[in-house]
Amino acid sequence: MADIHKIGLLVVREDTCVLLCRKRHGTSLLILPGGKTEPDETPLECLSRELREELGGVEARDEEYVGSYTDVAAGEDTRTVRIELYRGRLTGEPVASAEIGELVWFGERDDPALLAPSLRNRVFPDLIARGLLPWNGRWLLLP
């Protein structure tokens, strides 16, 4: 069982870039928008709340469950995170808010060292293998 359970949203722009976040504190690694569920909150209710908090006045649309991924937590080598991932699109323009310091549209040619371990090791390789992210994945083979 993972130490941390998060709900994340995969937003892909023009089949080339994925919306990621960099927190103001804790880690400089890029993570998915989303967060931890509150008691008695469904995953989609959590996602809706977290997106409003982190990305300003946006809403997720057409959410679809993608999968669950477990790996080392970003910036916490001794803890694990499980990400329950949904994909969808956003209405409104995302703006870094609350604990989010920066939003990044991450593309295939960007440096994978900037990614949280869960994205680099589990999420992106799976999405590429399943054809959900149309990248060739050559950077996944880099040390």
N, C-alpha and C positions, 0 to 999 in steps of 0.2 A: 504494500500500500504506500502511495506517495505521501510525502509530508505536506504538500501544498496541492490543492485542487483548484484549477482555474477554468473558466469558460472563455474561449477566444473566438475572434471573428477574422476570417480570411476575406480580405477585400482585394481583388485583383483589378488593376486598371489596364485596359487595352491589351490584355494577355501578356503584359511585359513587366509590370511592377506590382509589388505587394505592399500594402500600407502597414508600416510598423511604427512602434513608439520607442522613445528613449525616455526613461524616467529622470526626474530632476535629481533624485538621490538614490543611493543603493547600488546601482550598476549602470554602466554606460552601454551595456549590450542591448541590442534591439530585440524587442518583444512584440507579440501580437496585442492589438487592442482587446481589452476584456478584463476580467478579474475574478475574485472569489465570490461565491454565492453567500447570501445572507440566509439565516434560518428560514425554512418554509418558502424559499424562493426557487422557482424553476430555473433551469439553465437559460432559457430565452428571456425570462424576467431579469435575471442577473445581467445578461448581455445588454439588454436595453438600458438598464440603470448605469452600468459601467460605461457604456458608450456616451451617454449624456454627460457623465462626470468627466471622462477623459478627453472626449472629442468635441465638446460643446453641443450645439443644437442639431445634432444629427440623429437619424434613426436608421436601424437596419431593416432591410426589406428582403423578401424571398430567402429567408434563412433556410439552410439545408445542412443537416448533420453530415460531417465528413469522417470523423474518427476520433479516437482517443490516443494520446501520445504521452509517454513517460520518459523523463530523462533528468539529468542534473539541473537543479534550479539555477537561473541566471544570477551570477554573483554570489552563489552560496554552494560551494563545492561539497558540503556535507549534507545537503538536503535535496530531495527530489521533488519534481513538479509533475502533475498529470494535467494535461490540457485536453479538455473536451472541445473539439474544434467544429465550428460551423462556418459555412461560407455564405456570403450574401453581398448585397450592394448597399451603399449608403445614400440616403437622401440628405441634402444639405452639404455644406462645406466643412470638413473636419478642421478643428483648431485645437492645438495642444492646450489642455486645461488640467486643473487640479495637480496631481503628482506627475503629470506628463510634461516633460520639458521640450520635446521636439517630436515632430512627425516626419517620417522618412518614407519615400516611395523607393523601396529596395528592388533592384533589378538583377538579372542574371549576371551582369558584368561587375556588380558591386562585390566588395570584399566579404567573404563568408566569415572571416574572423570577427566581424562586427555583430554577428548573430548570437542570440542565446543558444546554449547547447541543444535545447529541444528543437529549435528551428533548423539548426545546421545538421544535426544527427538523425532526427526522426521525421519532423513535419515536412520539410522541403523534399527530402529524398522520396518519401511516400507519395507526395503530391505529384512529383515529376514522374515516378514510376507508373502511377495510375492515370497519367495524362490530364490531371486537373490543373497542372501548372506547366505550360508548354515551353519549358526550358530544356536544354540538352543535358544539364546536370554535370558538365565536365568539371566545374569547380568543386563538386562534392568529392572528387578524387584527390584533391590537393591535400598535402599534410597539414 
